């Protein structure tokens, strides 16, 4: 594994290989191009091989994403501690709740600097009953062990301060994780005009993504627009506390409300064939799918919530509605249906311009790389490091 005293070993830790591949591959490739050795610790899934093919070193992580068995949770913490001692990285970057908590503790016990990246509030925001205060206490403990804490929007950082989870001198904010506007760009094919536009939801099949509100809005809309087409695409993860199961989705299909397209590794063909992305999430860190659609000149309907409204200019690049409000969502969809074809196209063009100006991945990565300077004396994002050890 990594050599003790190395000046260029960075470990990424997350609860899925999928999230590392889909959201952080651009950052990892930039680090690899600068000579860094990059490790990924995450549970094995369909994206693990793609990560190793990109040039990272990988070790499977035993982590039950939604489990509460105390013995398994302690086992996950101990496994991280053991891996950090073996790899001897210069920096560990944690993503998602359990790695941010357990990984930060394990890194401090190993005497290794760590960065906790808060990509959204998740169950800290949506948790009910005893879960929320317990999670807040664990998060406070974990973040107290991290060297720095990064956020994808200023509102989440403010919430963490209000919860008393964060010291005032150890945080920074990025404008999301960026979007590769060369990879996500308008398609060359011209989509034939239809009598009624189509809507696409892309994301995990979860209650907090606003799917029940979408179904409620669709039921009413179909009375006036019988040709309306609504598609869903994304993961069905039955183990998630807020999961919407495949049986429920099939029931909606039988009602004729929508059509489920399954899951995909490349969302671009589906975005290019839709007229509007509808993403009524209750709250995000910074929605990646909104950035992807906008970069492809697809207008967006989303909520006024954190991590969604940050990416949309109301009436210019998309339309906003109230979260958890089917009537408000229906009104926004009706507004879009009333737009002319030219108005929809102009909205899409404005959406891409916004992504290029403020959320281009290269710009965001450069901001992130500046956060690494304190950990690597010979490194600057403006220069290639002089001496960096390999992963061997």
NUFI-950819 format. One record per residue (C-alpha): residue number from 1; x, z, y. Coordinates in pm, whole numbers, padded with zeros to 5 digits. Layout:
BEGIN
- NUM / X / Z / Y
...
***
This chain:
BEGIN
- 1 / 00000 / 00000 / 00000
- 2 / 00103 / 00025 / 00363
- 3 / 00454 / 00152 / 00436
- 4 / 00489 / 00489 / 00602
- 5 / 00587 / 00451 / 00963
- 6 / 00448 / 00098 / 00992
- 7 / 00377 / -00015 / 01346
- 8 / 00102 / -00260 / 01266
- 9 / -00146 / -00142 / 01002
- 10 / -00512 / -00120 / 01104
- 11 / -00794 / -00014 / 00871
- 12 / -01156 / -00116 / 00927
- 13 / -01418 / 00103 / 00756
- 14 / -01790 / 00026 / 00731
- 15 / -02088 / 00085 / 00503
- 16 / -02101 / -00284 / 00398
- 17 / -01857 / -00572 / 00363
- 18 / -02139 / -00787 / 00503
- 19 / -02127 / -00619 / 00845
- 20 / -01748 / -00650 / 00872
- 21 / -01760 / -01020 / 00783
- 22 / -02053 / -01111 / 01007
- 23 / -01974 / -00902 / 01315
- 24 / -01597 / -00838 / 01319
- 25 / -01433 / -01137 / 01151
- 26 / -01334 / -01289 / 01485
- 27 / -01159 / -00967 / 01587
- 28 / -00987 / -00940 / 01249
- 29 / -00863 / -01298 / 01264
- 30 / -00722 / -01234 / 01611
- 31 / -00536 / -00928 / 01482
- 32 / -00404 / -01121 / 01181
- 33 / -00283 / -01399 / 01411
- 34 / -00083 / -01141 / 01605
- 35 / 00089 / -01023 / 01288
- 36 / -00109 / -00709 / 01215
- 37 / -00179 / -00597 / 00861
- 38 / -00556 / -00543 / 00833
- 39 / -00725 / -00340 / 00561
- 40 / -01100 / -00326 / 00499
- 41 / -01258 / -00029 / 00320
- 42 / -01623 / -00093 / 00239
- 43 / -01858 / -00109 / -00058
- 44 / -01830 / -00432 / -00251
- 45 / -02104 / -00689 / -00187
- 46 / -02157 / -01066 / -00163
- 47 / -01921 / -01091 / 00137
- 48 / -01620 / -00908 / -00008
- 49 / -01454 / -01220 / -00147
- 50 / -01498 / -01399 / 00184
- 51 / -01316 / -01113 / 00358
- 52 / -01021 / -01120 / 00121
- 53 / -01008 / -01500 / 00155
- 54 / -00968 / -01448 / 00531
- 55 / -00645 / -01259 / 00466
- 56 / -00736 / -00890 / 00474
- 57 / -00629 / -00630 / 00221
- 58 / -00934 / -00470 / 00060
- 59 / -01023 / -00155 / -00130
- 60 / -01377 / -00080 / -00251
- 61 / -01537 / 00227 / -00098
- 62 / -01779 / 00448 / -00288
- 63 / -02036 / 00516 / -00019
- 64 / -02408 / 00573 / -00067
- 65 / -02545 / 00434 / 00259
- 66 / -02869 / 00634 / 00258
- 67 / -02792 / 00901 / -00002
- 68 / -02805 / 01276 / 00061
- 69 / -02644 / 01413 / -00254
- 70 / -02391 / 01665 / -00113
- 71 / -02143 / 01614 / -00398
- 72 / -02136 / 01238 / -00346
- 73 / -02105 / 01283 / 00031
- 74 / -01805 / 01513 / -00010
- 75 / -01666 / 01265 / -00262
- 76 / -01685 / 00987 / -00002
- 77 / -01497 / 01200 / 00252
- 78 / -01227 / 01286 / -00004
- 79 / -01190 / 00923 / -00106
- 80 / -01133 / 00823 / 00256
- 81 / -00878 / 01101 / 00300
- 82 / -00692 / 00985 / -00014
- 83 / -00694 / 00621 / 00095
- 84 / -00565 / 00707 / 00442
- 85 / -00281 / 00907 / 00291
- 86 / -00192 / 00615 / 00063
- 87 / -00222 / 00332 / 00317
- 88 / -00067 / 00528 / 00606
- 89 / -00226 / 00314 / 00879
- 90 / -00144 / 00339 / 01247
- 91 / -00510 / 00329 / 01338
- 92 / -00845 / 00347 / 01159
- 93 / -01153 / 00187 / 01318
- 94 / -01482 / 00323 / 01185
- 95 / -01823 / 00155 / 01207
- 96 / -02171 / 00292 / 01122
- 97 / -02283 / 00651 / 01086
- 98 / -02122 / 00783 / 00767
- 99 / -01780 / 00624 / 00825
- 100 / -01790 / 00753 / 01184
- 101 / -01851 / 01105 / 01054
- 102 / -01662 / 01128 / 00725
- 103 / -01391 / 00881 / 00820
- 104 / -01311 / 01053 / 01149
- 105 / -01279 / 01388 / 00972
- 106 / -01062 / 01236 / 00698
- 107 / -00839 / 01065 / 00955
- 108 / -00780 / 01387 / 01145
- 109 / -00699 / 01569 / 00821
- 110 / -00449 / 01291 / 00745
- 111 / -00294 / 01308 / 01093
- 112 / -00396 / 00946 / 01169
- 113 / -00550 / 00826 / 01498
- 114 / -00901 / 00688 / 01465
- 115 / -01160 / 00504 / 01671
- 116 / -01533 / 00550 / 01609
- 117 / -01743 / 00248 / 01704
- 118 / -02110 / 00333 / 01767
- 119 / -02299 / 00009 / 01705
- 120 / -02642 / 00165 / 01761
- 121 / -02816 / 00500 / 01738
- 122 / -02993 / 00423 / 01411
- 123 / -03143 / 00731 / 01247
- 124 / -03007 / 00952 / 01526
- 125 / -03276 / 00785 / 01738
- 126 / -03549 / 00714 / 01480
- 127 / -03499 / 01015 / 01250
- 128 / -03787 / 01258 / 01212
- 129 / -03815 / 01628 / 01131
- 130 / -03499 / 01806 / 01024
- 131 / -03293 / 01489 / 00982
- 132 / -03226 / 01425 / 01351
- 133 / -03075 / 01765 / 01449
- 134 / -02868 / 01777 / 01129
- 135 / -02737 / 01427 / 01190
- 136 / -02660 / 01514 / 01553
- 137 / -02450 / 01815 / 01445
- 138 / -02260 / 01607 / 01190
- 139 / -02202 / 01333 / 01444
- 140 / -02070 / 01586 / 01694
- 141 / -01826 / 01717 / 01434
- 142 / -01713 / 01368 / 01337
- 143 / -01665 / 01242 / 01692
- 144 / -01472 / 01555 / 01785
- 145 / -01218 / 01443 / 01523
- 146 / -01189 / 01084 / 01650
- 147 / -00927 / 00983 / 01905
- 148 / -01158 / 00750 / 02097
- 149 / -01522 / 00643 / 02072
- 150 / -01647 / 00294 / 02155
- 151 / -02003 / 00184 / 02236
- 152 / -02170 / -00156 / 02259
- 153 / -02387 / -00061 / 02554
- 154 / -02377 / 00200 / 02829
- 155 / -02719 / 00345 / 02738
- 156 / -02600 / 00460 / 02396
- 157 / -02296 / 00622 / 02552
- 158 / -02523 / 00802 / 02798
- 159 / -02747 / 00922 / 02513
- 160 / -02448 / 01064 / 02326
- 161 / -02345 / 01256 / 02637
- 162 / -02699 / 01387 / 02683
- 163 / -02702 / 01500 / 02318
- 164 / -02372 / 01680 / 02384
- 165 / -02195 / 01476 / 02115
- 166 / -01915 / 01331 / 02323
- 167 / -01627 / 01451 / 02536
- 168 / -01610 / 01288 / 02877
- 169 / -01254 / 01161 / 02842
- 170 / -01257 / 00970 / 02515
- 171 / -01507 / 00683 / 02532
- 172 / -01528 / 00318 / 02638
- 173 / -01804 / 00055 / 02646
- 174 / -01790 / -00309 / 02539
- 175 / -02053 / -00579 / 02607
- 176 / -02148 / -00597 / 02240
- 177 / -01912 / -00757 / 01989
- 178 / -01936 / -01102 / 02139
- 179 / -02056 / -01437 / 02008
- 180 / -01851 / -01742 / 01913
- 181 / -02023 / -02004 / 02128
- 182 / -01829 / -02284 / 01958
- 183 / -01965 / -02183 / 01618
- 184 / -02314 / -02114 / 01754
- 185 / -02395 / -02414 / 01967
- 186 / -02695 / -02647 / 02009
- 187 / -02748 / -02873 / 01708
- 188 / -02703 / -03247 / 01741
- 189 / -03024 / -03326 / 01556
- 190 / -03340 / -03366 / 01761
- 191 / -03623 / -03157 / 01619
- 192 / -03951 / -03356 / 01619
- 193 / -04210 / -03221 / 01860
- 194 / -04506 / -03050 / 01697
- 195 / -04851 / -02962 / 01818
- 196 / -04771 / -02589 / 01782
- 197 / -04426 / -02429 / 01818
- 198 / -04276 / -02221 / 01537
- 199 / -04136 / -01868 / 01561
- 200 / -03854 / -01723 / 01354
- 201 / -03768 / -01359 / 01287
- 202 / -03415 / -01311 / 01149
- 203 / -03286 / -00969 / 01046
- 204 / -03334 / -00692 / 00795
- 205 / -03687 / -00630 / 00671
- 206 / -03736 / -00290 / 00836
- 207 / -04025 / -00117 / 01007
- 208 / -03813 / -00035 / 01314
- 209 / -03741 / -00405 / 01366
- 210 / -04104 / -00445 / 01474
- 211 / -04230 / -00646 / 01177
- 212 / -04566 / -00471 / 01159
- 213 / -04618 / -00548 / 01527
- 214 / -04523 / -00909 / 01463
- 215 / -04776 / -00936 / 01182
- 216 / -05045 / -00779 / 01402
- 217 / -04974 / -01025 / 01682
- 218 / -04967 / -01318 / 01439
- 219 / -05309 / -01231 / 01293
- 220 / -05467 / -01258 / 01636
- 221 / -05273 / -01565 / 01743
- 222 / -05370 / -01767 / 01436
- 223 / -05735 / -01750 / 01542
- 224 / -05654 / -01959 / 01848
- 225 / -05354 / -02146 / 01704
- 226 / -05435 / -02227 / 01340
- 227 / -05123 / -02443 / 01315
- 228 / -04895 / -02158 / 01421
- 229 / -04595 / -02110 / 01191
- 230 / -04400 / -01785 / 01169
- 231 / -04097 / -01750 / 00943
- 232 / -03900 / -01446 / 00830
- 233 / -03544 / -01460 / 00702
- 234 / -03311 / -01177 / 00609
- 235 / -03233 / -00891 / 00373
- 236 / -03490 / -00690 / 00184
- 237 / -03318 / -00355 / 00130
- 238 / -03559 / -00133 / -00064
- 239 / -03328 / 00170 / -00045
- 240 / -03349 / 00195 / 00335
- 241 / -03583 / 00473 / 00460
- 242 / -03764 / 00222 / 00682
- 243 / -03765 / -00065 / 00434
- 244 / -04048 / -00316 / 00411
- 245 / -04057 / -00417 / 00045
- 246 / -04091 / -00763 / -00100
- 247 / -04441 / -00682 / -00232
- 248 / -04565 / -00619 / 00122
- 249 / -04403 / -00938 / 00246
- 250 / -04568 / -01137 / -00033
- 251 / -04906 / -00991 / 00067
- 252 / -04854 / -01119 / 00421
- 253 / -04765 / -01459 / 00278
- 254 / -05085 / -01467 / 00073
- 255 / -05283 / -01393 / 00389
- 256 / -05125 / -01701 / 00543
- 257 / -04969 / -01498 / 00826
- 258 / -04609 / -01598 / 00769
- 259 / -04357 / -01743 / 00528
- 260 / -04053 / -01556 / 00394
- 261 / -03743 / -01774 / 00358
- 262 / -03521 / -01524 / 00176
- 263 / -03164 / -01457 / 00286
- 264 / -02887 / -01686 / 00402
- 265 / -02517 / -01685 / 00481
- 266 / -02563 / -01933 / 00764
- 267 / -02849 / -01879 / 01007
- 268 / -02769 / -02184 / 01220
- 269 / -02977 / -02443 / 01030
- 270 / -03281 / -02215 / 01053
- 271 / -03233 / -02146 / 01422
- 272 / -03192 / -02516 / 01495
- 273 / -03534 / -02587 / 01339
- 274 / -03728 / -02322 / 01530
- 275 / -03867 / -02321 / 01881
- 276 / -03828 / -01949 / 01952
- 277 / -03664 / -01642 / 01801
- 278 / -03895 / -01342 / 01797
- 279 / -03712 / -01013 / 01748
- 280 / -03934 / -00711 / 01837
- 281 / -03682 / -00440 / 01746
- 282 / -03736 / -00083 / 01866
- 283 / -03367 / -00040 / 01958
- 284 / -03029 / -00203 / 01886
- 285 / -02664 / -00145 / 01963
- 286 / -02638 / -00501 / 02092
- 287 / -02842 / -00752 / 01892
- 288 / -02626 / -01016 / 01726
- 289 / -02916 / -01242 / 01631
- 290 / -03031 / -01262 / 01993
- 291 / -02682 / -01373 / 02092
- 292 / -02671 / -01630 / 01810
- 293 / -03007 / -01781 / 01903
- 294 / -02930 / -01782 / 02275
- 295 / -02594 / -01952 / 02219
- 296 / -02782 / -02226 / 02032
- 297 / -03022 / -02273 / 02325
- 298 / -03311 / -02109 / 02141
- 299 / -03538 / -01901 / 02370
- 300 / -03595 / -01540 / 02262
- 301 / -03889 / -01303 / 02264
- 302 / -03773 / -00946 / 02225
- 303 / -03847 / -00596 / 02347
- 304 / -03753 / -00409 / 02663
- 305 / -03549 / -00171 / 02446
- 306 / -03177 / -00099 / 02461
- 307 / -02957 / -00361 / 02297
- 308 / -03229 / -00627 / 02324
- 309 / -03327 / -00649 / 02691
- 310 / -02953 / -00636 / 02780
- 311 / -02925 / -00990 / 02643
- 312 / -03232 / -01152 / 02799
- 313 / -03321 / -01242 / 03156
- 314 / -03700 / -01206 / 03169
- 315 / -03867 / -01538 / 03235
- 316 / -03532 / -01722 / 03253
- 317 / -03369 / -01703 / 02908
- 318 / -03658 / -01546 / 02720
- 319 / -03955 / -01313 / 02739
- 320 / -03980 / -00936 / 02701
- 321 / -04249 / -00708 / 02559
- 322 / -04290 / -00336 / 02507
- 323 / -04143 / -00198 / 02183
- 324 / -04380 / -00087 / 01905
- 325 / -04670 / -00262 / 02082
- 326 / -04838 / -00550 / 01896
- 327 / -05064 / -00634 / 02191
- 328 / -04768 / -00666 / 02428
- 329 / -04584 / -00881 / 02175
- 330 / -04888 / -01104 / 02130
- 331 / -04911 / -01151 / 02507
- 332 / -04543 / -01255 / 02523
- 333 / -04592 / -01504 / 02239
- 334 / -04898 / -01648 / 02416
- 335 / -04689 / -01686 / 02732
- 336 / -04432 / -01885 / 02536
- 337 / -04698 / -02103 / 02374
- 338 / -04832 / -02186 / 02721
- 339 / -04494 / -02317 / 02839
- 340 / -04430 / -02689 / 02858
- 341 / -04167 / -02848 / 02635
- 342 / -03938 / -02896 / 02935
- 343 / -03977 / -02531 / 03037
- 344 / -03882 / -02416 / 02686
- 345 / -03575 / -02639 / 02687
- 346 / -03467 / -02510 / 03027
- 347 / -03509 / -02153 / 02904
- 348 / -03284 / -02233 / 02608
- 349 / -03016 / -02390 / 02828
- 350 / -03018 / -02085 / 03055
- 351 / -02982 / -01860 / 02750
- 352 / -02665 / -02036 / 02639
- 353 / -02520 / -02022 / 02989
- 354 / -02570 / -01645 / 02987
- 355 / -02390 / -01609 / 02653
- 356 / -02095 / -01819 / 02767
- 357 / -02064 / -01631 / 03095
- 358 / -02095 / -01272 / 02974
- 359 / -02078 / -01246 / 02595
- 360 / -01828 / -01506 / 02475
- 361 / -01648 / -01354 / 02175
- 362 / -01297 / -01429 / 02301
- 363 / -01364 / -01238 / 02622
- 364 / -01503 / -00937 / 02436
- 365 / -01216 / -00936 / 02185
- 366 / -00965 / -00933 / 02468
- 367 / -01137 / -00626 / 02612
- 368 / -01122 / -00462 / 02270
- 369 / -00756 / -00547 / 02223
- 370 / -00669 / -00368 / 02546
- 371 / -00810 / -00052 / 02385
- 372 / -00542 / -00086 / 02116
- 373 / -00246 / -00076 / 02354
- 374 / -00207 / 00306 / 02348
- 375 / -00167 / 00295 / 01968
- 376 / 00096 / 00021 / 01948
- 377 / 00385 / 00056 / 02189
- 378 / 00515 / -00295 / 02124
- 379 / 00172 / -00455 / 02144
- 380 / -00013 / -00614 / 02432
- 381 / -00300 / -00862 / 02394
- 382 / -00103 / -01090 / 02624
- 383 / 00204 / -01099 / 02397
- 384 / 00265 / -01131 / 02024
- 385 / 00408 / -00810 / 01871
- 386 / 00779 / -00824 / 01795
- 387 / 00797 / -00629 / 01468
- 388 / 00498 / -00568 / 01246
- 389 / 00521 / -00475 / 00882
- 390 / 00328 / -00652 / 00606
- 391 / 00057 / -00498 / 00388
- 392 / 00285 / -00476 / 00087
***
